[in-house]
Structure formats: C-alpha cells, structure tokens
C-alpha cells in the first residue's frame, strides 16, 4: 500500500485530454469530465443538501512523481494531500484527491488547509480569478485501487491543474457509477 494515498495501490496512469479522446468518450463520462463548474455544485443541483464529504486522507506527504511534475515542484517536496469521498443519500458518487503545495496554501490565506468536511469546490470556485491550466484523464481498473475500496470494474477520472491566486493546485476526481446516473 502506498503511504501517500488511501485510494491507490499504484500510481494512476494519465493521458492528456486530447480532441481525439474527447470525441471517443461515452456521453455520460464526457458530461462529467467536461464540467467546467464545481462538481459539488452539480451534485447539489441533483441531491440538494444530502451531499456530504468524508475525509479519507489528510496529510503532508510527497505527491506522486507525475503530480509533482504537473505542479512544477521538485520531486519529494511535501504538499498537503487530501483525499475525500463525496456521497449523497448513502451513495458514493465521487472520489477526489487534491495536492496543495505550501505556497498555494499560504497565498490562499490558509483557507485550503482547514477545509474539514467542506468541499474544496466551494472555496476554489468562489475565487473570481480561478484558472484551469491543464487536464488529463484516466480509466483506472480495479488493480489501481486500494483493495479496501468497493470499486467496480473500471472508473473514469480527470486530473486538473488549477491556479488560485496565481499558485497551482492539482485536483483528481473519479466518477463512481452512482454519479454517472445523475
């Protein structure tokens, strides 16, 4: 088991979100991957106040090498890693992993390190200067996931680099079957 993740048994493999891939995604997957607004808000539009956040992992650790590269960080630089499960009505909907470099947290006046069970999207999408810098996608099979997670055959995800107050953060989101039915 990896010491910097409660979600994964191995680091996920990601592909750049190219026009070719974009046109060959299943429609229900493409809808979620292409969502430009907060996924939490999208879930709330369907489930109302029943949406909740369960913290699975919240520690200062080294991100995966591909995550460090995406954030232009030196390898093994500690960042705040936060993994959560968003659910509603006891149905798991989205697994998310966020990598927050120290400088990003400092510039955001620590709002990002003290979220508790508040969704990250509520904070970053309220910033009028939030920018999406890059996006990758992945299809993760059961072998990628920590065996304690009830993951079915394969799960699509997206990994997005955002800039908040000109500092990067990386958010990976994985769409569980009940989310795809929304």
N, C-alpha and C positions, 0 to 999 in steps of 0.2 A: 504494500500500500504506500502511496506517495505521502510524504509528510507535509506537503504544501497544498493538499486538496482533500476534501472529504467526498468529492464527487467521482474522481477518476482513479483508475488503476494504472493507466498510462496517459501520457500527454496526448491530447487530441491532434489529429492532422487537419489542417485547414487549407482551403483553396480560395484564391482571390475571387471575388464576386464579379465575374466577367459577364458581358452581354450574352455569351453562349449559354452559360449556366443559368442565367436569369430566365431565358426563354424555354428552358427544359425542366424547370421545377414544376412539381404538381401545384395546381392552383391554390389549394388550401395552405400549402407550405409557403408559396410565394407571397401570399397575403400577409403572413406574419413576418417573413424576412424583410419585405419591403416597407413595413410600417415605419413611418418617419417620426411619429409621435411616441409618447410614453406607452410602453406595453402595459404598465399598471393601469393607466387611464383606459386603455382599450378593454382590459379585463373588467374594470369597474363599470364601464358602459354596459356590459352584459350581466355582471354578477352583483353590482352595487357594492354595499359596504361589507359583503361577505368575503371580499378579497383580503387575505392576510399573508404575512411574511413570517416564515420560520427561519431563523438563523441556523445554518448547518456548520459554518466555519467562519471564524473572525480572528485572524492572527497576522502579526507581522512576520512574513516569510519571504523567501526568494520566489519570484514567479517562475513559470516555465521559461525556457530559453526563448521560445518563439514570442512569448508575451513581452519579455524584456526587449527583444529586438523591435517589436511593434511600437513600443513606448520610447525607443531610443535611449534605453538605460544600459548601464554596464551590467553584464551577467552577475548574478548572485547579489544584486542590490536589493535590500529588503524593502518591501512595499506592504501596505495593508491589503490583505486578501480577504474578501468577504464572499461567502457562498450562501445562497438562500434558496428556499422553495416558496414560490407563490402558489397559493391554492385558494379555492372558494368552495364552500359547502362540502368540505372534506375531500374535494377532488384535487389532486396535484395537477398544476397547469404549466408552470414554467420553473425550470432550474436556472439559476443565474450565478455567474462568477464575476466579480469585479476586482480589478487590480488598481489600487490607488497609490501612486508614488507620493512620498513625503511632501515634495514641493507642491503638488496639486492640492493636497490637504491643507497645507499652510496658506496657500493663496486663496483657498475657498473658506478661510477663517474657521477651519476645523469642523464645519457643518458635515463634511463627508465621513469623518471618523466616528461620529456619535449618532449614527442613524438609528441604532436599536432595531426595532421591528418596523420602522418607517421605510417605505420603498425608496430606493435610490432615485427612481424616475421622478418622484415628487420634488426632489432637490434640483437635479440637473436640468430638468425640462422647465423649471421656473426661471432659469437664467436666460435672459434675452440674447446673450452672446454665445450660447452653446453652439458648437460646430461639430459636425460629423466629418471626420478626416479620412477614414478608411473602413472597409468592411470585408470580411471573409465569411465563408460558410463551411459547414461540415455536416457529414452524415455519420454519426457515431453508432457503432454496433455495440452489442452487449459487452464485448470484451474490453471496451474502453472504460466502462463504468465500474465504480466500486461495487463489489458483489452484494453489499448490504442494501443497495438501492433497488426498488422494484421496477427496473427498466425493461420495457418490452423490446421487440426486435431491433429497431433502429430509430434513432432520434435525430432530427434535423436541428441545427443551431446556427446562430450567427455570432460573429465577434466583431465588435465595433470599437474603433478608437474615436473618442470624443475629446474636444478641448473645452475646458471650462476655465474662464479667466486666463486663457492662453496656455493652460497646462493640460497635459494629456491624462486620460484615464481609459482603461480598457474594460469593456463590458461584454461578456459572453452570455448568451441566452439560448436555452434549449427548450423546444416546444414539445411538451408531453401530449399524448393522444387526446386528453380531455380539452386542452386548449385549442386543438385543431378543429374541434367540433363547434367552437364558438363562432 
